[in-house]
């Protein structure tokens, strides 16, 4: 199991914050073999498809050069135009193919990790100690498990590709000997066919290696990004604050909300009680509300405070244990009474208004 530099085991999956920071530093799960396989197969096919036009262009240039060699004078004045013409021809022939290969490589990279500029890779990539302490870099190169894996993978690829080349060339041995008696154009055609066969076979094997390496790199990245329990706690403290402080803030918030709720009791039309365990305060303004609203509720000590404030401000207190319990459990503060309780609440309010009229 992976460990950090302090020897603690990394047992927790990486958080989104850790993954985003790693991505900003350029640390992503990708396989260079996927890019190489794409360039080898697709880039090779591009060369085979458009190489004929490139070769034809070179032929035309060489034919023009040899045919006009007697009239071409190499002087100080003519060197620059000749160099310009040659550079223009090479750019015209090579840049389209090179551009397609670059696009293939870019598509292979983006398909693995998406497109995002890793700015921290350049600002945090090198440190003063790393520049003047090359031994730490050498240790990572020669004494890391990743280096050993890459070395084994390189030897495996070398053996597989060598076997494919040997098999293809051995199968063409008799045909190769017979080329001495055939026209020169047939030699070129034969070499192209052999190279194309090698490209396809090696590319297919490389694709299988790239797929396996891609999944391995994903697995290795997840393992490397794992966190210890202490690192998870520290990150939670950084992002959300100390749990004790958060608990204290929640306690203060609840206290303030409770005070605000109790302050509204003096505006209530009626307080319905259990009579000792539950207390709910209702408000109803016929010109402002479509139904009575619950403005305060409490149990035990909080219920006692609601009753006490109601007594101090002359708010009627009605004992109706079933109704008090139903409202307490079914209705939230600042929420209107549901339709199925309209009748019971209306009877209580009617009784309260009757008492006020008599008073």
Secondary structure, 3 states (H helix, E strand, C coil): CCECCCCCECCECCCHHHHHHHHHCCCCCCCHHHHHHHHHHHHHHHHHHHHHHHHHHHHHHHHHHHHCCCCCCCCHHHHHHHHHHHHHHHHHHHHHHHHHHHHHHHHHHHHHHCCCCCCHHHHCCCCHHHHCCHHHHHHHHHCCHHHHHHHHHHHHHHHHHHHHHHHHHHHCHHHHHHHHHCCHHHHHHHHHHHHHHHHHHHHHHHHHHHHHHHHHHHHHHHHHHCECHHHHHHHHHHHHCCHHHHHHHHHHHHHHHHHHHHHHHHHCCEEEECCCCEEEEEECCCCCCCCCEEEEEEECHHHHHHHHHHHHCCCEEEECHHHHHHHHHHCCCCEECCHHHHHHHHHHHHHHHHHHHHC
